[in-house]
Amino acid sequence: EKDDSKALEWYQRAAEQEHVRAIYNLACCYLNGTGTAKKPSDAVLYFRKAAEANHADSMFQLGLCYRNGVGIKKDKKEAVRWITEASDQGSKDATRYIEKAEESYVL
């Protein structure tokens, strides 16, 4: 049986040790309400912390938060900056997102 609150606790412990993937996982828990109440603003803080440590998936998620105004005020410029950086750092999701956005603007 999956225990989301226990997973959250372990992510918190690992995040305290600056484990970047755990910081990302913790952010996802706060974003989705897994093992805790949804806390989008906390998710943004943790996505930013991992993004600043060059974690590409966190950069992408932070960009989406800016794009959609989740946990932070909408900011298209910041969204583009973080999503582009995520793609540059190897996030396949970010690259696909950019490709789809470019396709939708083709005449």
N, C-alpha and C positions, 0 to 999 in steps of 0.2 A: 504494500500500500504506500502510495506517495504521500509524504508529509511536507506540504509546502511551507509551513511555518518553521519546520526544522531546517529545510533548505535555506530559507531566508536567514536563519540564525548563522548557518555556516558561511553563507556569502558575506554576512556582516563581519564575521571574524576574519575571513580572508581579506576582505576589503580594508580592514584596519591594518593589515600587514602590507598594504599597497599592491595587492594582487590585482592586476588590471582586469583580467577576465571576470573575476569575482565582483569587481566594481561595476562592470557592465551588467552582469547577471542581477546584481542588486538593483540597479536602475530599472531593468526590465520588470522585476518584481513590483517595484513601486509604480511603474507605468501601468501595468496590467492588473494590479491588485492581487498578486499571487503570494499567498501566505501573509498578507497584510491588507490594510485598506489601500485603495488607490491614492497615491500621493504624487501627482504629476510634477509638482514643483521640486520634490525631492529627487524624482527620476532625472529631471534636467540637471540638477546639481551633480549627480553621480555620472551621468552621460558626459558632462563637461569635464569632470575630473579624469575619466578614462580617455576621452578625446584628446585632452591636453597631454596625455602620456602616449599619444600616437596610436590609439586603438581605433582602427578604421570603422568597425561596426558601430562604435559609440559616436564617432563623428557623423555617420549617416543618421543614426537615431536622433542625435542632437539637431541636425539639420531639419529632420522631419518635424521635430517639436517646434522649431522656429517657423517652419512652413505652415503648420496647422494651428499654431497658437496653443499648444498643449503644454501646460506647466510654465509657460513663458509667453510674453507678448509676441504676436506675429511680427516677423521681421524677414522679409523676402531676401534682403541682401545677406544677412547672416545665414539664412537657409542655404542659399546658393554657395556661399563660402564653405560651409561645413560639408555639404553634400559633394561638392567638387573635390575638396581635400580628401574626403573618404574614398572617392573613386581613385584619386591619385595614389592613395595609400594601399589600394588593392581590394577595396570592398566591391564585390561583384554586384551586390544589391544596389549600391550607389551608382555604379556604372550603368546598370539596366535602367534605373530610374532616370538618369540623365538622357539615355538613348530614347526612352519613351517620350520624355518631355520634348526633345528635339524633333522627333517624328510628328508630334502633334502640332508643331509650329511650321511644318513644311507646307508651302503653298501648293 
